[in-house]
Amino acid sequence: MAAAPATLLVLVLSLVTGLSGDATSAIGGIVGAFAVLLRYPIATAIGLSVVAGLYHLLVLLILRPSNAGFGTT
């Protein structure tokens, strides 16, 4: 959900700087907007996996279940 506003912000800022006469920064901003759009889902998946792993580790350390896997946590 955060990828769309971030992409829009990068795109708007790049177009504003492009209006000042610097076409290279406008094109770079458009490419940067698409890069943001591609990176957000990947970073979200990695972040969720790390947080889920930490929660699982805490459950194992605190509750010490004998027969529970990652999916159970």
C-alpha positions as a Markdown table, in Angstrom:
| # | Residue | x | y | z |
|---|---|---|---|---|
| 1 | Met | 0.0 | 0.0 | 0.0 |
| 2 | Ala | 2.9 | 2.4 | 0.6 |
| 3 | Ala | 4.4 | 1.9 | -2.8 |
| 4 | Ala | 1.8 | 3.9 | -4.6 |
| 5 | Pro | 2.2 | 7.1 | -2.6 |
| 6 | Ala | 5.9 | 6.8 | -2.6 |
| 7 | Thr | 6.0 | 6.3 | -6.3 |
| 8 | Leu | 3.6 | 9.2 | -6.8 |
| 9 | Leu | 5.8 | 11.5 | -4.6 |
| 10 | Val | 9.0 | 10.6 | -6.5 |
| 11 | Leu | 7.2 | 11.1 | -9.8 |
| 12 | Val | 5.7 | 14.5 | -8.9 |
| 13 | Leu | 9.0 | 15.7 | -7.5 |
| 14 | Ser | 10.9 | 14.6 | -10.6 |
| 15 | Leu | 8.4 | 16.4 | -12.8 |
| 16 | Val | 8.6 | 19.6 | -10.8 |
| 17 | Thr | 12.4 | 19.6 | -11.0 |
| 18 | Gly | 12.1 | 18.7 | -14.7 |
| 19 | Leu | 10.0 | 21.8 | -15.3 |
| 20 | Ser | 13.0 | 24.0 | -14.2 |
| 21 | Gly | 14.8 | 23.0 | -17.4 |
| 22 | Asp | 16.7 | 19.9 | -16.3 |
| 23 | Ala | 15.3 | 17.1 | -18.5 |
| 24 | Thr | 17.9 | 14.6 | -17.2 |
| 25 | Ser | 16.7 | 14.8 | -13.7 |
| 26 | Ala | 13.1 | 14.4 | -14.8 |
| 27 | Ile | 13.9 | 11.2 | -16.7 |
| 28 | Gly | 16.0 | 10.0 | -13.8 |
| 29 | Gly | 13.0 | 10.7 | -11.5 |
| 30 | Ile | 10.7 | 8.7 | -13.7 |
| 31 | Val | 13.1 | 5.8 | -13.7 |
| 32 | Gly | 13.5 | 6.2 | -9.9 |
| 33 | Ala | 9.7 | 6.1 | -9.5 |
| 34 | Phe | 9.6 | 2.7 | -11.3 |
| 35 | Ala | 12.5 | 1.5 | -9.1 |
| 36 | Val | 10.5 | 2.4 | -6.0 |
| 37 | Leu | 7.5 | 0.5 | -7.4 |
| 38 | Leu | 9.6 | -2.6 | -7.9 |
| 39 | Arg | 11.6 | -2.4 | -4.6 |
| 40 | Tyr | 8.7 | -2.0 | -2.2 |
| 41 | Pro | 7.1 | -5.5 | -2.6 |
| 42 | Ile | 10.5 | -7.1 | -2.3 |
| 43 | Ala | 11.5 | -5.2 | 0.8 |
| 44 | Thr | 8.1 | -5.9 | 2.3 |
| 45 | Ala | 8.4 | -9.6 | 1.8 |
| 46 | Ile | 11.9 | -9.7 | 3.3 |
| 47 | Gly | 10.9 | -7.5 | 6.3 |
| 48 | Leu | 7.8 | -9.7 | 7.0 |
| 49 | Ser | 10.0 | -12.9 | 6.9 |
| 50 | Val | 12.5 | -11.4 | 9.3 |
| 51 | Val | 9.8 | -10.3 | 11.8 |
| 52 | Ala | 8.0 | -13.6 | 11.6 |
| 53 | Gly | 11.3 | -15.4 | 12.3 |
| 54 | Leu | 11.9 | -13.2 | 15.3 |
| 55 | Tyr | 8.4 | -13.9 | 16.6 |
| 56 | His | 9.0 | -17.6 | 16.1 |
| 57 | Leu | 12.3 | -17.4 | 18.0 |
| 58 | Leu | 10.7 | -15.6 | 20.9 |
| 59 | Val | 7.9 | -18.2 | 21.1 |
| 60 | Leu | 10.4 | -21.0 | 21.1 |
| 61 | Leu | 12.5 | -19.3 | 23.8 |
| 62 | Ile | 9.6 | -18.3 | 26.1 |
| 63 | Leu | 7.1 | -21.1 | 25.7 |
| 64 | Arg | 9.4 | -24.0 | 24.7 |
| 65 | Pro | 6.8 | -26.0 | 22.8 |
| 66 | Ser | 7.8 | -29.6 | 22.1 |
| 67 | Asn | 6.0 | -30.1 | 18.8 |
| 68 | Ala | 5.5 | -26.7 | 17.1 |
| 69 | Gly | 7.0 | -25.5 | 13.8 |
| 70 | Phe | 7.2 | -22.2 | 12.1 |
| 71 | Gly | 3.7 | -22.5 | 10.6 |
| 72 | Thr | 2.2 | -23.0 | 14.1 |
| 73 | Thr | 3.7 | -19.8 | 15.4 |
